[in-house]
Each structure stands twice: as structure tokens, then as C-alpha cells.
């Protein structure tokens, strides 16, 4: 059985470089806690371009962190 964790990364109003840096921080933090990235889903908010990126992480349920 797996445990899931969902994180949002805001993209609207930020440069691609800033979004990339934030995503790298989130990925590194979760990797250190034993999470693996399962999927990324863009979310369009208020008819704009991609407003948020939703990152879904998974890890075995018995793993603490």
C-alpha cells in the first residue's frame, strides 16, 4: 500500500527559471524524505495560462518521514 502527498507549485506571475528553482527545491526536499514523484498535473486557474503545477509524490505507507 502506498502513501500519497500532493504539493502545489504556483507558476502564474513567475519566470520559468523561478518555477524551475521552486520545483527543484520541492523535489529535493521530498526525495530526502523518501518520496518519489508519481505525476505532475498543470492546473489552469481563472482562464489564464497554467496557474499551478500539482506534484503527486508516493512512498510505501510503512516509511516514516
Predicted model as a PDB file, atoms N, CA, C, CB and O in Angstrom, pLDDT in the B-factor column:
MODEL        1                                                                  
ATOM      1  N   UNK A   1       0.842  -1.176   0.000  1.00 88.00           N  
ATOM      2  CA  UNK A   1       0.000   0.000   0.000  1.00 88.00           C  
ATOM      3  C   UNK A   1       0.893   1.247   0.000  1.00 88.00           C  
ATOM      4  CB  UNK A   1      -0.961  -0.006   1.223  1.00 88.00           C  
ATOM      5  O   UNK A   1       1.931   1.281   0.661  1.00 88.00           O  
ATOM      6  N   UNK A   2       0.470   2.269  -0.753  1.00 93.00           N  
ATOM      7  CA  UNK A   2       1.273   3.477  -0.872  1.00 93.00           C  
ATOM      8  C   UNK A   2       0.622   4.662  -0.175  1.00 93.00           C  
ATOM      9  CB  UNK A   2       1.507   3.804  -2.330  1.00 93.00           C  
ATOM     10  O   UNK A   2      -0.597   4.746  -0.033  1.00 93.00           O  
ATOM     11  N   UNK A   3       1.467   5.550   0.244  1.00 95.00           N  
ATOM     12  CA  UNK A   3       1.060   6.823   0.834  1.00 95.00           C  
ATOM     13  C   UNK A   3       1.271   7.889  -0.242  1.00 95.00           C  
ATOM     14  CB  UNK A   3       1.879   7.154   2.161  1.00 95.00           C  
ATOM     15  O   UNK A   3       2.264   7.841  -0.969  1.00 95.00           O  
ATOM     16  N   UNK A   4       0.354   8.845  -0.351  1.00 96.00           N  
ATOM     17  CA  UNK A   4       0.465   9.913  -1.344  1.00 96.00           C  
ATOM     18  C   UNK A   4       0.582  11.263  -0.657  1.00 96.00           C  
ATOM     19  CB  UNK A   4      -0.745   9.901  -2.294  1.00 96.00           C  
ATOM     20  O   UNK A   4       0.063  11.471   0.439  1.00 96.00           O  
ATOM     21  N   UNK A   5       1.270  12.169  -1.322  1.00 96.00           N  
ATOM     22  CA  UNK A   5       1.404  13.538  -0.832  1.00 96.00           C  
ATOM     23  C   UNK A   5       1.317  14.462  -2.047  1.00 96.00           C  
ATOM     24  CB  UNK A   5       2.762  13.747  -0.039  1.00 96.00           C  
ATOM     25  O   UNK A   5       2.006  14.248  -3.044  1.00 96.00           O  
ATOM     26  N   UNK A   6       0.470  15.485  -1.963  1.00 97.00           N  
ATOM     27  CA  UNK A   6       0.245  16.387  -3.091  1.00 97.00           C  
ATOM     28  C   UNK A   6       0.764  17.774  -2.725  1.00 97.00           C  
ATOM     29  CB  UNK A   6      -1.267  16.443  -3.477  1.00 97.00           C  
ATOM     30  O   UNK A   6       0.486  18.287  -1.641  1.00 97.00           O  
ATOM     31  N   UNK A   7       1.523  18.374  -3.645  1.00 97.00           N  
ATOM     32  CA  UNK A   7       2.121  19.692  -3.422  1.00 97.00           C  
ATOM     33  C   UNK A   7       1.787  20.578  -4.615  1.00 97.00           C  
ATOM     34  CB  UNK A   7       3.672  19.589  -3.215  1.00 97.00           C  
ATOM     35  O   UNK A   7       1.846  20.127  -5.758  1.00 97.00           O  
ATOM     36  N   UNK A   8       1.442  21.818  -4.361  1.00 95.00           N  
ATOM     37  CA  UNK A   8       1.203  22.763  -5.452  1.00 95.00           C  
ATOM     38  C   UNK A   8       2.409  23.681  -5.600  1.00 95.00           C  
ATOM     39  CB  UNK A   8      -0.087  23.590  -5.201  1.00 95.00           C  
ATOM     40  O   UNK A   8       3.012  24.102  -4.612  1.00 95.00           O  
ATOM     41  N   UNK A   9       2.746  23.981  -6.834  1.00 95.00           N  
ATOM     42  CA  UNK A   9       3.790  24.954  -7.151  1.00 95.00           C  
ATOM     43  C   UNK A   9       3.135  26.000  -8.042  1.00 95.00           C  
ATOM     44  CB  UNK A   9       5.049  24.278  -7.856  1.00 95.00           C  
ATOM     45  O   UNK A   9       2.660  25.683  -9.132  1.00 95.00           O  
ATOM     46  N   UNK A  10       3.110  27.235  -7.585  1.00 91.00           N  
ATOM     47  CA  UNK A  10       2.483  28.304  -8.358  1.00 91.00           C  
ATOM     48  C   UNK A  10       3.390  28.697  -9.521  1.00 91.00           C  
ATOM     49  CB  UNK A  10       2.184  29.533  -7.460  1.00 91.00           C  
ATOM     50  O   UNK A  10       4.598  28.865  -9.353  1.00 91.00           O  
ATOM     51  N   UNK A  11       2.788  28.842 -10.706  1.00 88.00           N  
ATOM     52  CA  UNK A  11       3.546  29.205 -11.892  1.00 88.00           C  
ATOM     53  C   UNK A  11       3.181  30.600 -12.400  1.00 88.00           C  
ATOM     54  CB  UNK A  11       3.316  28.181 -12.984  1.00 88.00           C  
ATOM     55  O   UNK A  11       4.041  31.305 -12.928  1.00 88.00           O  
ATOM     56  N   UNK A  12       1.925  31.005 -12.247  1.00 85.00           N  
ATOM     57  CA  UNK A  12       1.476  32.304 -12.754  1.00 85.00           C  
ATOM     58  C   UNK A  12       2.208  33.431 -12.043  1.00 85.00           C  
ATOM     59  CB  UNK A  12      -0.045  32.463 -12.578  1.00 85.00           C  
ATOM     60  O   UNK A  12       2.293  33.458 -10.816  1.00 85.00           O  
ATOM     61  N   UNK A  13       2.736  34.366 -12.837  1.00 86.00           N  
ATOM     62  CA  UNK A  13       3.425  35.519 -12.263  1.00 86.00           C  
ATOM     63  C   UNK A  13       4.894  35.292 -11.976  1.00 86.00           C  
ATOM     64  CB  UNK A  13       2.752  35.921 -11.015  1.00 86.00           C  
ATOM     65  O   UNK A  13       5.571  36.186 -11.469  1.00 86.00           O  
ATOM     66  N   UNK A  14       5.397  34.106 -12.292  1.00 90.00           N  
ATOM     67  CA  UNK A  14       6.803  33.800 -12.046  1.00 90.00           C  
ATOM     68  C   UNK A  14       7.483  33.439 -13.358  1.00 90.00           C  
ATOM     69  CB  UNK A  14       6.948  32.650 -11.021  1.00 90.00           C  
ATOM     70  O   UNK A  14       6.844  32.928 -14.279  1.00 90.00           O  
ATOM     71  N   UNK A  15       8.759  33.702 -13.435  1.00 92.00           N  
ATOM     72  CA  UNK A  15       9.514  33.321 -14.627  1.00 92.00           C  
ATOM     73  C   UNK A  15       9.681  31.806 -14.655  1.00 92.00           C  
ATOM     74  CB  UNK A  15      10.899  34.029 -14.660  1.00 92.00           C  
ATOM     75  O   UNK A  15       9.611  31.156 -13.611  1.00 92.00           O  
ATOM     76  N   UNK A  16       9.899  31.243 -15.829  1.00 92.00           N  
ATOM     77  CA  UNK A  16      10.149  29.799 -15.891  1.00 92.00           C  
ATOM     78  C   UNK A  16      11.335  29.386 -15.006  1.00 92.00           C  
ATOM     79  CB  UNK A  16      10.409  29.373 -17.343  1.00 92.00           C  
ATOM     80  O   UNK A  16      11.323  28.307 -14.415  1.00 92.00           O  
ATOM     81  N   UNK A  17      12.337  30.233 -14.920  1.00 96.00           N  
ATOM     82  CA  UNK A  17      13.505  29.922 -14.076  1.00 96.00           C  
ATOM     83  C   UNK A  17      13.115  29.840 -12.604  1.00 96.00           C  
ATOM     84  CB  UNK A  17      14.605  30.983 -14.266  1.00 96.00           C  
ATOM     85  O   UNK A  17      13.583  28.953 -11.889  1.00 96.00           O  
ATOM     86  N   UNK A  18      12.265  30.755 -12.145  1.00 96.00           N  
ATOM     87  CA  UNK A  18      11.833  30.750 -10.743  1.00 96.00           C  
ATOM     88  C   UNK A  18      10.984  29.510 -10.442  1.00 96.00           C  
ATOM     89  CB  UNK A  18      11.034  32.036 -10.419  1.00 96.00           C  
ATOM     90  O   UNK A  18      11.114  28.906  -9.378  1.00 96.00           O  
ATOM     91  N   UNK A  19      10.120  29.138 -11.382  1.00 94.00           N  
ATOM     92  CA  UNK A  19       9.297  27.937 -11.199  1.00 94.00           C  
ATOM     93  C   UNK A  19      10.184  26.698 -11.162  1.00 94.00           C  
ATOM     94  CB  UNK A  19       8.243  27.813 -12.328  1.00 94.00           C  
ATOM     95  O   UNK A  19       9.975  25.798 -10.350  1.00 94.00           O  
ATOM     96  N   UNK A  20      11.167  26.660 -12.041  1.00 95.00           N  
ATOM     97  CA  UNK A  20      12.103  25.536 -12.064  1.00 95.00           C  
ATOM     98  C   UNK A  20      12.852  25.413 -10.750  1.00 95.00           C  
ATOM     99  CB  UNK A  20      13.094  25.691 -13.212  1.00 95.00           C  
ATOM    100  O   UNK A  20      12.999  24.311 -10.221  1.00 95.00           O  
ATOM    101  N   UNK A  21      13.325  26.528 -10.216  1.00 97.00           N  
ATOM    102  CA  UNK A  21      14.036  26.516  -8.929  1.00 97.00           C  
ATOM    103  C   UNK A  21      13.135  26.014  -7.810  1.00 97.00           C  
ATOM    104  CB  UNK A  21      14.557  27.920  -8.590  1.00 97.00           C  
ATOM    105  O   UNK A  21      13.562  25.209  -6.982  1.00 97.00           O  
ATOM    106  N   UNK A  22      11.892  26.485  -7.780  1.00 97.00           N  
ATOM    107  CA  UNK A  22      10.955  26.049  -6.738  1.00 97.00           C  
ATOM    108  C   UNK A  22      10.668  24.559  -6.870  1.00 97.00           C  
ATOM    109  CB  UNK A  22       9.639  26.854  -6.816  1.00 97.00           C  
ATOM    110  O   UNK A  22      10.629  23.842  -5.870  1.00 97.00           O  
ATOM    111  N   UNK A  23      10.466  24.088  -8.103  1.00 96.00           N  
ATOM    112  CA  UNK A  23      10.209  22.658  -8.294  1.00 96.00           C  
ATOM    113  C   UNK A  23      11.411  21.827  -7.849  1.00 96.00           C  
ATOM    114  CB  UNK A  23       9.878  22.362  -9.769  1.00 96.00           C  
ATOM    115  O   UNK A  23      11.236  20.765  -7.253  1.00 96.00           O  
ATOM    116  N   UNK A  24      12.616  22.293  -8.128  1.00 97.00           N  
ATOM    117  CA  UNK A  24      13.813  21.558  -7.716  1.00 97.00           C  
ATOM    118  C   UNK A  24      13.892  21.475  -6.198  1.00 97.00           C  
ATOM    119  CB  UNK A  24      15.081  22.226  -8.279  1.00 97.00           C  
ATOM    120  O   UNK A  24      14.243  20.429  -5.651  1.00 97.00           O  
ATOM    121  N   UNK A  25      13.566  22.576  -5.509  1.00 97.00           N  
ATOM    122  CA  UNK A  25      13.546  22.574  -4.039  1.00 97.00           C  
ATOM    123  C   UNK A  25      12.559  21.538  -3.511  1.00 97.00           C  
ATOM    124  CB  UNK A  25      13.182  23.972  -3.500  1.00 97.00           C  
ATOM    125  O   UNK A  25      12.879  20.764  -2.609  1.00 97.00           O  
ATOM    126  N   UNK A  26      11.362  21.531  -4.080  1.00 97.00           N  
ATOM    127  CA  UNK A  26      10.320  20.594  -3.644  1.00 97.00           C  
ATOM    128  C   UNK A  26      10.752  19.148  -3.918  1.00 97.00           C  
ATOM    129  CB  UNK A  26       8.978  20.900  -4.362  1.00 97.00           C  
ATOM    130  O   UNK A  26      10.587  18.278  -3.063  1.00 97.00           O  
ATOM    131  N   UNK A  27      11.303  18.896  -5.104  1.00 97.00           N  
ATOM    132  CA  UNK A  27      11.760  17.550  -5.444  1.00 97.00           C  
ATOM    133  C   UNK A  27      12.874  17.084  -4.509  1.00 97.00           C  
ATOM    134  CB  UNK A  27      12.242  17.508  -6.891  1.00 97.00           C  
ATOM    135  O   UNK A  27      12.840  15.951  -4.028  1.00 97.00           O  
ATOM    136  N   UNK A  28      13.852  17.937  -4.250  1.00 98.00           N  
ATOM    137  CA  UNK A  28      14.970  17.572  -3.367  1.00 98.00           C  
ATOM    138  C   UNK A  28      14.480  17.301  -1.946  1.00 98.00           C  
ATOM    139  CB  UNK A  28      16.033  18.689  -3.353  1.00 98.00           C  
ATOM    140  O   UNK A  28      14.903  16.333  -1.313  1.00 98.00           O  
ATOM    141  N   UNK A  29      13.586  18.159  -1.448  1.00 97.00           N  
ATOM    142  CA  UNK A  29      13.050  18.002  -0.086  1.00 97.00           C  
ATOM    143  C   UNK A  29      12.305  16.670   0.050  1.00 97.00           C  
ATOM    144  CB  UNK A  29      12.104  19.183   0.266  1.00 97.00           C  
ATOM    145  O   UNK A  29      12.489  15.943   1.027  1.00 97.00           O  
ATOM    146  N   UNK A  30      11.472  16.364  -0.929  1.00 97.00           N  
ATOM    147  CA  UNK A  30      10.685  15.141  -0.846  1.00 97.00           C  
ATOM    148  C   UNK A  30      11.541  13.896  -1.068  1.00 97.00           C  
ATOM    149  CB  UNK A  30       9.557  15.180  -1.861  1.00 97.00           C  
ATOM    150  O   UNK A  30      11.292  12.858  -0.454  1.00 97.00           O  
ATOM    151  N   UNK A  31      12.538  13.987  -1.933  1.00 97.00           N  
ATOM    152  CA  UNK A  31      13.450  12.867  -2.144  1.00 97.00           C  
ATOM    153  C   UNK A  31      14.177  12.518  -0.848  1.00 97.00           C  
ATOM    154  CB  UNK A  31      14.464  13.196  -3.255  1.00 97.00           C  
ATOM    155  O   UNK A  31      14.350  11.344  -0.524  1.00 97.00           O  
ATOM    156  N   UNK A  32      14.596  13.531  -0.119  1.00 97.00           N  
ATOM    157  CA  UNK A  32      15.301  13.315   1.150  1.00 97.00           C  
ATOM    158  C   UNK A  32      14.405  12.628   2.189  1.00 97.00           C  
ATOM    159  CB  UNK A  32      15.809  14.653   1.704  1.00 97.00           C  
ATOM    160  O   UNK A  32      14.898  11.989   3.117  1.00 97.00           O  
ATOM    161  N   UNK A  33      13.093  12.767   2.023  1.00 96.00           N  
ATOM    162  CA  UNK A  33      12.133  12.157   2.953  1.00 96.00           C  
ATOM    163  C   UNK A  33      11.592  10.818   2.438  1.00 96.00           C  
ATOM    164  CB  UNK A  33      10.971  13.116   3.204  1.00 96.00           C  
ATOM    165  O   UNK A  33      10.678  10.242   3.029  1.00 96.00           O  
ATOM    166  N   UNK A  34      12.160  10.331   1.338  1.00 95.00           N  
ATOM    167  CA  UNK A  34      11.782   9.025   0.823  1.00 95.00           C  
ATOM    168  C   UNK A  34      10.618   9.021  -0.154  1.00 95.00           C  
ATOM    169  CB  UNK A  34      11.455   8.153   1.944  1.00 95.00           C  
ATOM    170  O   UNK A  34      10.103   7.955  -0.492  1.00 95.00           O  
ATOM    171  N   UNK A  35      10.194  10.195  -0.614  1.00 97.00           N  
ATOM    172  CA  UNK A  35       9.093  10.283  -1.572  1.00 97.00           C  
ATOM    173  C   UNK A  35       9.629  10.166  -2.996  1.00 97.00           C  
ATOM    174  CB  UNK A  35       8.315  11.610  -1.394  1.00 97.00           C  
ATOM    175  O   UNK A  35      10.752  10.585  -3.277  1.00 97.00           O  
ATOM    176  N   UNK A  36       8.832   9.600  -3.885  1.00 97.00           N  
ATOM    177  CA  UNK A  36       9.137   9.540  -5.321  1.00 97.00           C  
ATOM    178  C   UNK A  36       8.048  10.301  -6.064  1.00 97.00           C  
ATOM    179  CB  UNK A  36       9.236   8.051  -5.832  1.00 97.00           C  
ATOM    180  O   UNK A  36       6.869  10.203  -5.726  1.00 97.00           O  
ATOM    181  N   UNK A  37       8.449  11.057  -7.075  1.00 97.00           N  
ATOM    182  CA  UNK A  37       7.480  11.791  -7.879  1.00 97.00           C  
ATOM    183  C   UNK A  37       6.686  10.804  -8.718  1.00 97.00           C  
ATOM    184  CB  UNK A  37       8.179  12.843  -8.779  1.00 97.00           C  
ATOM    185  O   UNK A  37       7.260   9.996  -9.448  1.00 97.00           O  
ATOM    186  N   UNK A  38       5.365  10.873  -8.612  1.00 97.00           N  
ATOM    187  CA  UNK A  38       4.482   9.982  -9.354  1.00 97.00           C  
ATOM    188  C   UNK A  38       3.922  10.666 -10.595  1.00 97.00           C  
ATOM    189  CB  UNK A  38       3.343   9.503  -8.462  1.00 97.00           C  
ATOM    190  O   UNK A  38       3.878  10.069 -11.671  1.00 97.00           O  
ATOM    191  N   UNK A  39       3.493  11.922 -10.446  1.00 97.00           N  
ATOM    192  CA  UNK A  39       2.920  12.626 -11.594  1.00 97.00           C  
ATOM    193  C   UNK A  39       2.928  14.134 -11.359  1.00 97.00           C  
ATOM    194  CB  UNK A  39       1.485  12.137 -11.866  1.00 97.00           C  
ATOM    195  O   UNK A  39       3.049  14.611 -10.231  1.00 97.00           O  
ATOM    196  N   UNK A  40       2.794  14.865 -12.464  1.00 96.00           N  
ATOM    197  CA  UNK A  40       2.666  16.326 -12.439  1.00 96.00           C  
ATOM    198  C   UNK A  40       1.434  16.676 -13.253  1.00 96.00           C  
ATOM    199  CB  UNK A  40       3.959  17.046 -13.008  1.00 96.00           C  
ATOM    200  O   UNK A  40       1.258  16.200 -14.375  1.00 96.00           O  
ATOM    201  N   UNK A  41       0.580  17.517 -12.674  1.00 94.00           N  
ATOM    202  CA  UNK A  41      -0.645  17.934 -13.357  1.00 94.00           C  
ATOM    203  C   UNK A  41      -0.705  19.458 -13.407  1.00 94.00           C  
ATOM    204  CB  UNK A  41      -1.903  17.358 -12.646  1.00 94.00           C  
ATOM    205  O   UNK A  41      -0.714  20.100 -12.357  1.00 94.00           O  
ATOM    206  N   UNK A  42      -0.747  20.056 -14.604  1.00 90.00           N  
ATOM    207  CA  UNK A  42      -0.936  21.506 -14.678  1.00 90.00           C  
ATOM    208  C   UNK A  42      -2.393  21.852 -14.370  1.00 90.00           C  
ATOM    209  CB  UNK A  42      -0.531  22.046 -16.080  1.00 90.00           C  
ATOM    210  O   UNK A  42      -3.308  21.136 -14.777  1.00 90.00           O  
ATOM    211  N   UNK A  43      -2.595  22.934 -13.662  1.00 88.00           N  
ATOM    212  CA  UNK A  43      -3.936  23.401 -13.319  1.00 88.00           C  
ATOM    213  C   UNK A  43      -4.114  24.803 -13.882  1.00 88.00           C  
ATOM    214  CB  UNK A  43      -4.167  23.383 -11.773  1.00 88.00           C  
ATOM    215  O   UNK A  43      -3.319  25.701 -13.606  1.00 88.00           O  
ATOM    216  N   UNK A  44      -5.162  24.981 -14.671  1.00 83.00           N  
ATOM    217  CA  UNK A  44      -5.473  26.299 -15.217  1.00 83.00           C  
ATOM    218  C   UNK A  44      -6.462  26.969 -14.281  1.00 83.00           C  
ATOM    219  CB  UNK A  44      -6.047  26.200 -16.671  1.00 83.00           C  
ATOM    220  O   UNK A  44      -7.483  26.386 -13.915  1.00 83.00           O  
ATOM    221  N   UNK A  45      -6.151  28.188 -13.900  1.00 71.00           N  
ATOM    222  CA  UNK A  45      -6.913  28.905 -12.886  1.00 71.00           C  
ATOM    223  C   UNK A  45      -7.365  30.242 -13.447  1.00 71.00           C  
ATOM    224  CB  UNK A  45      -6.076  29.105 -11.602  1.00 71.00           C  
ATOM    225  O   UNK A  45      -6.543  30.994 -13.970  1.00 71.00           O  
ATOM    226  N   UNK A  46      -8.636  30.554 -13.353  1.00 69.00           N  
ATOM    227  CA  UNK A  46      -9.199  31.820 -13.833  1.00 69.00           C  
ATOM    228  C   UNK A  46      -8.906  32.087 -15.309  1.00 69.00           C  
ATOM    229  CB  UNK A  46      -8.663  32.960 -13.004  1.00 69.00           C  
ATOM    230  O   UNK A  46      -8.579  33.214 -15.681  1.00 69.00           O  
ATOM    231  N   UNK A  47      -9.019  31.080 -16.131  1.00 67.00           N  
ATOM    232  CA  UNK A  47      -8.847  31.195 -17.585  1.00 67.00           C  
ATOM    233  C   UNK A  47      -7.476  31.739 -18.003  1.00 67.00           C  
ATOM    234  CB  UNK A  47      -9.924  32.085 -18.148  1.00 67.00           C  
ATOM    235  O   UNK A  47      -7.333  32.259 -19.109  1.00 67.00           O  
ATOM    236  N   UNK A  48      -6.487  31.627 -17.149  1.00 63.00           N  
ATOM    237  CA  UNK A  48      -5.146  32.098 -17.509  1.00 63.00           C  
ATOM    238  C   UNK A  48      -4.349  30.937 -18.072  1.00 63.00           C  
ATOM    239  CB  UNK A  48      -4.418  32.719 -16.282  1.00 63.00           C  
ATOM    240  O   UNK A  48      -4.881  29.850 -18.302  1.00 63.00           O  
ATOM    241  N   UNK A  49      -3.089  31.179 -18.287  1.00 66.00           N  
ATOM    242  CA  UNK A  49      -2.206  30.082 -18.663  1.00 66.00           C  
ATOM    243  C   UNK A  49      -2.042  29.207 -17.425  1.00 66.00           C  
ATOM    244  CB  UNK A  49      -0.811  30.606 -19.202  1.00 66.00           C  
ATOM    245  O   UNK A  49      -2.699  29.446 -16.412  1.00 66.00           O  
ATOM    246  N   UNK A  50      -1.191  28.217 -17.489  1.00 67.00           N  
ATOM    247  CA  UNK A  50      -1.015  27.321 -16.344  1.00 67.00           C  
ATOM    248  C   UNK A  50      -0.777  28.122 -15.083  1.00 67.00           C  
ATOM    249  CB  UNK A  50       0.151  26.350 -16.581  1.00 67.00           C  
ATOM    250  O   UNK A  50       0.198  28.867 -14.982  1.00 67.00           O  
ATOM    251  N   UNK A  51      -1.669  27.969 -14.124  1.00 86.00           N  
ATOM    252  CA  UNK A  51      -1.556  28.718 -12.879  1.00 86.00           C  
ATOM    253  C   UNK A  51      -0.737  27.992 -11.837  1.00 86.00           C  
ATOM    254  CB  UNK A  51      -2.916  29.010 -12.331  1.00 86.00           C  
ATOM    255  O   UNK A  51       0.039  28.603 -11.103  1.00 86.00           O  
ATOM    256  N   UNK A  52      -0.912  26.686 -11.776  1.00 91.00           N  
ATOM    257  CA  UNK A  52      -0.241  25.879 -10.758  1.00 91.00           C  
ATOM    258  C   UNK A  52       0.182  24.560 -11.373  1.00 91.00           C  
ATOM    259  CB  UNK A  52      -1.159  25.642  -9.531  1.00 91.00           C  
ATOM    260  O   UNK A  52      -0.416  24.083 -12.338  1.00 91.00           O  
ATOM    261  N   UNK A  53       1.205  23.991 -10.806  1.00 93.00           N  
ATOM    262  CA  UNK A  53       1.597  22.628 -11.128  1.00 93.00           C  
ATOM    263  C   UNK A  53       1.349  21.813  -9.863  1.00 93.00           C  
ATOM    264  CB  UNK A  53       3.111  22.537 -11.611  1.00 93.00           C  
ATOM    265  O   UNK A  53       1.823  22.171  -8.785  1.00 93.00           O  
ATOM    266  N   UNK A  54       0.619  20.736  -9.995  1.00 96.00           N  
ATOM    267  CA  UNK A  54       0.346  19.854  -8.871  1.00 96.00           C  
ATOM    268  C   UNK A  54       1.289  18.666  -8.997  1.00 96.00           C  
ATOM    269  CB  UNK A  54      -1.161  19.398  -8.838  1.00 96.00           C  
ATOM    270  O   UNK A  54       1.262  17.944  -9.993  1.00 96.00           O  
ATOM    271  N   UNK A  55       2.123  18.470  -7.976  1.00 97.00           N  
ATOM    272  CA  UNK A  55       3.077  17.372  -7.952  1.00 97.00           C  
ATOM    273  C   UNK A  55       2.551  16.320  -6.988  1.00 97.00           C  
ATOM    274  CB  UNK A  55       4.506  17.860  -7.538  1.00 97.00           C  
ATOM    275  O   UNK A  55       2.243  16.621  -5.835  1.00 97.00           O  
ATOM    276  N   UNK A  56       2.450  15.090  -7.466  1.00 98.00           N  
ATOM    277  CA  UNK A  56       1.976  13.986  -6.633  1.00 98.00           C  
ATOM    278  C   UNK A  56       3.162  13.073  -6.341  1.00 98.00           C  
ATOM    279  CB  UNK A  56       0.809  13.196  -7.332  1.00 98.00           C  
ATOM    280  O   UNK A  56       3.825  12.573  -7.250  1.00 98.00           O  
ATOM    281  N   UNK A  57       3.410  12.871  -5.055  1.00 98.00           N  
ATOM    282  CA  UNK A  57       4.508  12.018  -4.599  1.00 98.00           C  
ATOM    283  C   UNK A  57       3.937  10.764  -3.957  1.00 98.00           C  
ATOM    284  CB  UNK A  57       5.426  12.774  -3.601  1.00 98.00           C  
ATOM    285  O   UNK A  57       2.840  10.783  -3.399  1.00 98.00           O  
ATOM    286  N   UNK A  58       4.691   9.678  -4.041  1.00 97.00           N  
ATOM    287  CA  UNK A  58       4.292   8.425  -3.398  1.00 97.00           C  
ATOM    288  C   UNK A  58       5.483   7.832  -2.651  1.00 97.00           C  
ATOM    289  CB  UNK A  58       3.746   7.413  -4.444  1.00 97.00           C  
ATOM    290  O   UNK A  58       6.642   8.097  -2.969  1.00 97.00           O  
ATOM    291  N   UNK A  59       5.154   7.018  -1.642  1.00 96.00           N  
ATOM    292  CA  UNK A  59       6.158   6.227  -0.940  1.00 96.00           C  
ATOM    293  C   UNK A  59       5.423   5.098  -0.228  1.00 96.00           C  
ATOM    294  CB  UNK A  59       6.991   7.105   0.073  1.00 96.00           C  
ATOM    295  O   UNK A  59       4.215   5.185  -0.007  1.00 96.00           O  
ATOM    296  N   UNK A  60       6.137   4.050   0.128  1.00 93.00           N  
ATOM    297  CA  UNK A  60       5.482   2.971   0.858  1.00 93.00           C  
ATOM    298  C   UNK A  60       4.870   3.494   2.157  1.00 93.00           C  
ATOM    299  CB  UNK A  60       6.479   1.839   1.155  1.00 93.00           C  
ATOM    300  O   UNK A  60       5.470   4.326   2.838  1.00 93.00           O  
ATOM    301  N   UNK A  61       3.693   3.014   2.493  1.00 87.00           N  
ATOM    302  CA  UNK A  61       2.978   3.515   3.664  1.00 87.00           C  
ATOM    303  C   UNK A  61       3.741   3.315   4.957  1.00 87.00           C  
ATOM    304  CB  UNK A  61       1.645   2.848   3.770  1.00 87.00           C  
ATOM    305  O   UNK A  61       3.601   4.126   5.873  1.00 87.00           O  
ATOM    306  N   UNK A  62       4.538   2.273   5.067  1.00 78.00           N  
ATOM    307  CA  UNK A  62       5.240   1.985   6.325  1.00 78.00           C  
ATOM    308  C   UNK A  62       6.484   2.843   6.534  1.00 78.00           C  
ATOM    309  CB  UNK A  62       5.630   0.531   6.366  1.00 78.00           C  
ATOM    310  O   UNK A  62       7.149   2.707   7.561  1.00 78.00           O  
ATOM    311  N   UNK A  63       6.821   3.732   5.578  1.00 61.00           N  
ATOM    312  CA  UNK A  63       8.014   4.560   5.686  1.00 61.00           C  
ATOM    313  C   UNK A  63       7.675   5.861   6.402  1.00 61.00           C  
ATOM    314  CB  UNK A  63       8.611   4.847   4.292  1.00 61.00           C  
ATOM    315  O   UNK A  63       6.721   6.542   6.026  1.00 61.00           O  
ATOM    316  N   UNK A  64       8.442   6.213   7.425  1.00 58.00           N  
ATOM    317  CA  UNK A  64       8.219   7.452   8.179  1.00 58.00           C  
ATOM    318  C   UNK A  64       8.997   8.583   7.541  1.00 58.00           C  
ATOM    319  CB  UNK A  64       8.628   7.285   9.660  1.00 58.00           C  
ATOM    320  O   UNK A  64       9.931   8.360   6.772  1.00 58.00           O  
ATOM    321  N   UNK A  65       8.590   9.829   7.879  1.00 57.00           N  
ATOM    322  CA  UNK A  65       9.326  10.949   7.319  1.00 57.00           C  
ATOM    323  C   UNK A  65       8.939  12.233   7.849  1.00 57.00           C  
ATOM    324  CB  UNK A  65       9.188  10.993   5.911  1.00 57.00           C  
ATOM    325  O   UNK A  65       9.492  13.258   7.450  1.00 57.00           O  
TER     326      UNK A  65                                                      
ENDMDL                                                                          
END                                                                             
